[in-house]
Amino acid sequence: MKRLGLYYPVTPHVTNRAWGIPDAAYQEFGFTRHNGVDLALSTGQPIHAPFGCRVTKIGNEPNGSGLYVCLLSRRKFRFDDGDTAHVEITFMHLSEVRTTVGTRLSIGDVLARGGDTGRASGSHTHMAPKRVRVNLFGGYREKDKNEANGTFDPEPYWNGILASERYP
Ligand SMILES: [Zn+2]
């Protein structure tokens, strides 16, 4: 099975804040570490699909995630610990969503524009990746339990290619 390789969803690729940093501000949500990576962008900048996926949820939480989109990978991937899983990625703090629930996206397709909605100090998108188990009916649930709300560190899995360059 193919190892997970994520295309960079924002051009250029700049990480403002790494995954897993301890942060007491998340205690009200039930976890203690940064549950994703913060990618730098300016408001209105496009966010591109980092893998082939389906849009599973679009929502808005004014006191937290802001406007957000959830994507579920079409295929399963192999991880460095030997596990295989589908991947769900949520992009948060968006200014605009450019897709709809149920839509299939190819690598590089624009799914949203960045912003600073919800609890955000300045424009960025918080990208939260989770390993998930998909059931026969297409529903799914997270596999990992940890202090970063069930997310994993995407850093080892970037493939070094901008999604916008792969399929402009
Ligand atoms: Zn963040």
Boltz pocket constraint, residues with backbone or C-beta under 6 A from the ligand:
constraints:
  - pocket:
      binder: B
      contacts: [[A, 17], [A, 34], [A, 36], [A, 37], [A, 38], [A, 125], [A, 126], [A, 127]]
      max_distance: 6.0
